[in-house]
Amino acid sequence: MSPVWDYEIEELVIRPLLVNAGFVLSNPANPQYQALETYSQRFGAVCRDSASALRKSSGGEDHLDAVMATSRAIDAFMMDYGRSGLDNVEKSYTRSRE
């Protein structure tokens, strides 16, 4: 039978490490933060408009490249942080064109 512990050793208690994730702009009152937020909203609007335009496809043309680019742009807008996501999209696009 294993012993039942009814106490914890202070040194062994795991506490979360609160770290600022390295975001350079974290103050919404900063003018640079506001400019970046404006660019982000504009990029999101372009992604939305692109997806809407692709839904209205006509003429039976093949829009595979446009669909893939729009899909990756939406993914970058919604999920990725920083330059690494854009680099991955650029590499994928370059490989797909070769």
VOMIVO-671370 format. One line per field, with one value per atom (N, C-alpha, C): x, y, z; residue number from 0; atom name; residue in one letter. Coordinates in steps of 0.001 Angstrom, whole numbers. Atoms other than C-alpha are relative to their C-alpha. Example, Ala and Ser with C-alpha at 12.3 -4.5 7.8 and 13.67 -1.06 7.14 Angstrom:
BEGIN
xx c(890 / 12300 / 900 / -820 / 13670 / -770)
yy c(-1190 / -4500 / 1200 / -1190 / -1060 / 1090)
zz c(0 / 7800 / 0 / -60 / 7140 / 730)
nr c(0 / 0 / 0 / 1 / 1 / 1)
atom c(N / CA / C / N / CA / C)
rest c(A / A / A / S / S / S)
% end
This chain:
BEGIN
xx c(816 / 0 / 876 / -795 / 1316 / -475 / 404 / 1360 / -812 / 796 / -1156 / 627 / -647 / 448 / -1069 / 977 / -1610 / 675 / -701 / 946 / 834 / -843 / 3050 / 1276 / -1276 / 6664 / 60 / 32 / 6878 / 939 / -988 / 9988 / -408 / 387 / 8291 / -1323 / 1255 / 5075 / 321 / -235 / 4983 / -865 / 716 / 4041 / 186 / -138 / 3324 / 1008 / -964 / 6030 / -694 / 687 / 4388 / 1019 / -969 / 6298 / -731 / 511 / 5529 / 542 / -350 / 5556 / 923 / -945 / 8013 / -640 / 645 / 5470 / 546 / -615 / 7130 / -1049 / 1064 / 3899 / -1115 / 1024 / 1639 / -904 / 791 / 242 / -939 / 940 / -2949 / -2 / -48 / -2392 / 1177 / -1176 / 919 / -420 / 356 / 562 / 486 / -483 / 2678 / -911 / 937 / 365 / -1277 / 1227 / -2638 / 182 / -267 / -1035 / 46 / -70 / -264 / -1388 / 1376 / -3830 / -806 / 678 / -5102 / 423 / -487 / -2890 / -567 / 533 / -4049 / -1470 / 1418 / -7703 / -165 / 55 / -7076 / 342 / -374 / -5357 / -1137 / 1156 / -8292 / -1122 / 1044 / -10684 / 347 / -426 / -8644 / -220 / 233 / -8765 / -1487 / 1446 / -12536 / -525 / 453 / -13064 / 461 / -530 / -10862 / -826 / 807 / -12799 / -1394 / 1330 / -16096 / 19 / -109 / -14914 / 154 / -191 / -13837 / -1285 / 1282 / -17265 / -899 / 801 / -18742 / 690 / -747 / -16550 / -961 / 827 / -17897 / 878 / -739 / -16887 / 713 / -629 / -15629 / 1511 / -1465 / -12064 / 561 / -668 / -9616 / 655 / -511 / -8905 / 799 / -697 / -6783 / 1081 / -1067 / -3835 / -583 / 622 / -6111 / -616 / 594 / -7936 / 1081 / -1098 / -4670 / 614 / -590 / -3243 / -930 / 964 / -6434 / -74 / 49 / -6554 / 1210 / -1223 / -2971 / 35 / 52 / -3521 / -927 / 923 / -6518 / 648 / -701 / -4469 / 1042 / -1012 / -1662 / -657 / 696 / -4145 / -542 / 676 / -5882 / 903 / -749 / -3158 / 1433 / -1442 / 429 / 357 / -558 / 2436 / 1341 / -1286 / 5208 / 357 / -537 / 7334 / 83 / -206 / 7740 / -1142 / 1142 / 4229 / 68 / -122 / 4801 / 1116 / -1106 / 8120 / -453 / 491 / 6398 / -923 / 899 / 3721 / 809 / -830 / 6368 / 739 / -701 / 8337 / -957 / 988 / 5201 / -392 / 383 / 4235 / 1113 / -1136 / 7721 / 115 / -57 / 7736 / -1134 / 1142 / 4283 / 146 / -193 / 5336 / 1119 / -1132 / 8438 / -439)
yy c(-1171 / 0 / 1257 / -1220 / 3439 / 997 / -958 / 6195 / 1148 / -1145 / 9037 / 1249 / -1230 / 12455 / 1053 / -1042 / 15127 / 1367 / -1266 / 17880 / 150 / -285 / 19545 / 666 / -649 / 20581 / 1278 / -1313 / 24275 / 89 / -78 / 23861 / -800 / 857 / 21250 / 402 / -466 / 23149 / 731 / -618 / 24098 / 1241 / -1261 / 27693 / 424 / -442 / 29145 / 1135 / -1051 / 31318 / 1040 / -1061 / 34567 / 794 / -627 / 35824 / 845 / -789 / 38664 / -660 / 871 / 36729 / 643 / -596 / 39065 / 943 / -928 / 41268 / 1391 / -1316 / 44585 / 1048 / -979 / 46532 / -632 / 566 / 45769 / 1064 / -1085 / 49182 / 554 / -488 / 50020 / 1519 / -1459 / 53745 / 462 / -332 / 53655 / 241 / -280 / 55285 / -1086 / 1088 / 52515 / -1217 / 1102 / 49901 / 263 / -359 / 51752 / -108 / 125 / 51935 / -1460 / 1426 / 48223 / -631 / 505 / 47483 / 395 / -453 / 49544 / -857 / 853 / 47589 / -1416 / 1337 / 44325 / -66 / -26 / 45290 / 120 / -124 / 46318 / -1322 / 1300 / 42996 / -999 / 862 / 41157 / 306 / -392 / 43128 / -490 / 502 / 42214 / -1510 / 1456 / 38534 / -303 / 215 / 38749 / 311 / -372 / 40551 / -1010 / 1002 / 38042 / -1289 / 1211 / 35104 / 197 / -282 / 36769 / -6 / -27 / 37354 / -1412 / 1366 / 33727 / -825 / 701 / 32553 / 300 / -403 / 34403 / -361 / 371 / 32581 / -252 / 188 / 32525 / -400 / 352 / 31217 / -1326 / 1310 / 27895 / 29 / -96 / 29187 / -687 / 659 / 27376 / 1064 / -1010 / 29568 / -624 / 721 / 27092 / 848 / -832 / 29476 / 1099 / -1076 / 32267 / -544 / 605 / 29952 / -351 / 363 / 28656 / 1247 / -1230 / 32177 / 642 / -581 / 33406 / -821 / 874 / 30407 / 208 / -204 / 30928 / 1396 / -1357 / 34652 / 49 / 45 / 33989 / -728 / 742 / 31432 / 891 / -896 / 33963 / 1104 / -1070 / 36634 / -487 / 477 / 34456 / -744 / 896 / 32185 / 396 / -167 / 33203 / 1316 / -1196 / 35676 / 280 / -428 / 37584 / -461 / 201 / 37079 / -1469 / 1408 / 33288 / -546 / 465 / 32677 / 481 / -550 / 34970 / -697 / 719 / 33290 / -1373 / 1316 / 29901 / 85 / -186 / 31183 / 292 / -326 / 32656 / -1229 / 1220 / 29395 / -972 / 904 / 27363 / 492 / -563 / 29706 / -213 / 184 / 29539 / -1465 / 1430 / 25722 / -398 / 383 / 25476 / 531 / -580 / 27661 / -688 / 655 / 25566 / -1226)
zz c(0 / 0 / 0 / 56 / -916 / 1048 / -1027 / 1711 / -610 / 431 / 1406 / 603 / -458 / 1612 / 247 / -296 / 3311 / 182 / -51 / 3021 / -1274 / 1153 / 330 / 478 / -303 / 427 / -827 / 641 / -378 / -1208 / 1070 / -2554 / -1239 / 1120 / -4743 / -654 / 588 / -5475 / -1300 / 1307 / -9156 / -129 / 212 / -9808 / -1453 / 1389 / -13244 / -106 / 272 / -14708 / -866 / 723 / -15732 / -807 / 884 / -18735 / -1018 / 1107 / -21063 / -1264 / 1117 / -24332 / -1027 / 920 / -25968 / -1008 / 913 / -27681 / 252 / -135 / -28330 / 319 / -198 / -28503 / 827 / -867 / -25576 / 618 / -565 / -24625 / -1072 / 1018 / -26584 / -171 / 125 / -25925 / -857 / 803 / -27856 / -1452 / 1401 / -31323 / -967 / 861 / -32871 / 108 / -215 / -31357 / -788 / 708 / -32790 / -1507 / 1441 / -36249 / -409 / 301 / -36160 / 41 / -91 / -35078 / -1238 / 1221 / -38025 / -1191 / 1097 / -40445 / 109 / -211 / -38894 / -416 / 379 / -39318 / -1516 / 1468 / -42936 / -669 / 558 / -43643 / 158 / -225 / -42094 / -971 / 953 / -44310 / -1407 / 1315 / -47401 / -82 / -29 / -46392 / -164 / 78 / -45910 / -1399 / 1339 / -49229 / -1047 / 926 / -51030 / 70 / -162 / -49595 / -572 / 550 / -50521 / -1521 / 1460 / -54082 / -560 / 472 / -54423 / 103 / -114 / -53282 / -1184 / 1153 / -56269 / -1309 / 1203 / -58791 / -1156 / 1190 / -62315 / -1166 / 1205 / -65717 / 98 / -139 / -64359 / -5 / -7 / -64079 / 1239 / -1113 / -61875 / 874 / -925 / -58833 / 1133 / -1059 / -56909 / 663 / -574 / -56452 / 885 / -781 / -55261 / 1283 / -1195 / -52860 / 1005 / -907 / -51408 / 641 / -540 / -51017 / 1020 / -931 / -49377 / 1282 / -1167 / -47069 / 900 / -792 / -45951 / 624 / -550 / -45514 / 1210 / -1131 / -43272 / 1170 / -1062 / -41334 / 678 / -564 / -40884 / 825 / -713 / -39825 / 1336 / -1197 / -37262 / 977 / -871 / -35894 / 276 / -151 / -36428 / 673 / -614 / -34423 / -656 / 483 / -36026 / -1394 / 1336 / -39062 / -410 / 345 / -38866 / -843 / 784 / -40199 / -1432 / 1341 / -43159 / -767 / 660 / -43915 / -471 / 394 / -43965 / -1198 / 1142 / -46354 / -1255 / 1161 / -48646 / -521 / 416 / -48674 / -672 / 601 / -49395 / -1388 / 1286 / -52216 / -1027 / 903 / -53740 / -433 / 337 / -53552 / -912 / 834 / -55096 / -1431 / 1333 / -58043 / -771 / 681 / -58810 / -735)
nr c(0 / 0 / 0 / 1 / 1 / 1 / 2 / 2 / 2 / 3 / 3 / 3 / 4 / 4 / 4 / 5 / 5 / 5 / 6 / 6 / 6 / 7 / 7 / 7 / 8 / 8 / 8 / 9 / 9 / 9 / 10 / 10 / 10 / 11 / 11 / 11 / 12 / 12 / 12 / 13 / 13 / 13 / 14 / 14 / 14 / 15 / 15 / 15 / 16 / 16 / 16 / 17 / 17 / 17 / 18 / 18 / 18 / 19 / 19 / 19 / 20 / 20 / 20 / 21 / 21 / 21 / 22 / 22 / 22 / 23 / 23 / 23 / 24 / 24 / 24 / 25 / 25 / 25 / 26 / 26 / 26 / 27 / 27 / 27 / 28 / 28 / 28 / 29 / 29 / 29 / 30 / 30 / 30 / 31 / 31 / 31 / 32 / 32 / 32 / 33 / 33 / 33 / 34 / 34 / 34 / 35 / 35 / 35 / 36 / 36 / 36 / 37 / 37 / 37 / 38 / 38 / 38 / 39 / 39 / 39 / 40 / 40 / 40 / 41 / 41 / 41 / 42 / 42 / 42 / 43 / 43 / 43 / 44 / 44 / 44 / 45 / 45 / 45 / 46 / 46 / 46 / 47 / 47 / 47 / 48 / 48 / 48 / 49 / 49 / 49 / 50 / 50 / 50 / 51 / 51 / 51 / 52 / 52 / 52 / 53 / 53 / 53 / 54 / 54 / 54 / 55 / 55 / 55 / 56 / 56 / 56 / 57 / 57 / 57 / 58 / 58 / 58 / 59 / 59 / 59 / 60 / 60 / 60 / 61 / 61 / 61 / 62 / 62 / 62 / 63 / 63 / 63 / 64 / 64 / 64 / 65 / 65 / 65 / 66 / 66 / 66 / 67 / 67 / 67 / 68 / 68 / 68 / 69 / 69 / 69 / 70 / 70 / 70 / 71 / 71 / 71 / 72 / 72 / 72 / 73 / 73 / 73 / 74 / 74 / 74 / 75 / 75 / 75 / 76 / 76 / 76 / 77 / 77 / 77 / 78 / 78 / 78 / 79 / 79 / 79 / 80 / 80 / 80 / 81 / 81 / 81 / 82 / 82 / 82 / 83 / 83 / 83 / 84 / 84 / 84 / 85 / 85 / 85 / 86 / 86 / 86 / 87 / 87 / 87 / 88 / 88 / 88 / 89 / 89 / 89 / 90 / 90 / 90 / 91 / 91 / 91 / 92 / 92 / 92 / 93 / 93 / 93 / 94 / 94 / 94 / 95 / 95 / 95 / 96 / 96 / 96 / 97 / 97 / 97)
atom c(N / CA / C / N / CA / C / N / CA / C / N / CA / C / N / CA / C / N / CA / C / N / CA / C / N / CA / C / N / CA / C / N / CA / C / N / CA / C / N / CA / C / N / CA / C / N / CA / C / N / CA / C / N / CA / C / N / CA / C / N / CA / C / N / CA / C / N / CA / C / N / CA / C / N / CA / C / N / CA / C / N / CA / C / N / CA / C / N / CA / C / N / CA / C / N / CA / C / N / CA / C / N / CA / C / N / CA / C / N / CA / C / N / CA / C / N / CA / C / N / CA / C / N / CA / C / N / CA / C / N / CA / C / N / CA / C / N / CA / C / N / CA / C / N / CA / C / N / CA / C / N / CA / C / N / CA / C / N / CA / C / N / CA / C / N / CA / C / N / CA / C / N / CA / C / N / CA / C / N / CA / C / N / CA / C / N / CA / C / N / CA / C / N / CA / C / N / CA / C / N / CA / C / N / CA / C / N / CA / C / N / CA / C / N / CA / C / N / CA / C / N / CA / C / N / CA / C / N / CA / C / N / CA / C / N / CA / C / N / CA / C / N / CA / C / N / CA / C / N / CA / C / N / CA / C / N / CA / C / N / CA / C / N / CA / C / N / CA / C / N / CA / C / N / CA / C / N / CA / C / N / CA / C / N / CA / C / N / CA / C / N / CA / C / N / CA / C / N / CA / C / N / CA / C / N / CA / C / N / CA / C / N / CA / C / N / CA / C / N / CA / C / N / CA / C / N / CA / C / N / CA / C / N / CA / C / N / CA / C / N / CA / C)
rest c(M / M / M / S / S / S / P / P / P / V / V / V / W / W / W / D / D / D / Y / Y / Y / E / E / E / I / I / I / E / E / E / E / E / E / L / L / L / V / V / V / I / I / I / R / R / R / P / P / P / L / L / L / L / L / L / V / V / V / N / N / N / A / A / A / G / G / G / F / F / F / V / V / V / L / L / L / S / S / S / N / N / N / P / P / P / A / A / A / N / N / N / P / P / P / Q / Q / Q / Y / Y / Y / Q / Q / Q / A / A / A / L / L / L / E / E / E / T / T / T / Y / Y / Y / S / S / S / Q / Q / Q / R / R / R / F / F / F / G / G / G / A / A / A / V / V / V / C / C / C / R / R / R / D / D / D / S / S / S / A / A / A / S / S / S / A / A / A / L / L / L / R / R / R / K / K / K / S / S / S / S / S / S / G / G / G / G / G / G / E / E / E / D / D / D / H / H / H / L / L / L / D / D / D / A / A / A / V / V / V / M / M / M / A / A / A / T / T / T / S / S / S / R / R / R / A / A / A / I / I / I / D / D / D / A / A / A / F / F / F / M / M / M / M / M / M / D / D / D / Y / Y / Y / G / G / G / R / R / R / S / S / S / G / G / G / L / L / L / D / D / D / N / N / N / V / V / V / E / E / E / K / K / K / S / S / S / Y / Y / Y / T / T / T / R / R / R / S / S / S / R / R / R / E / E / E)
% end
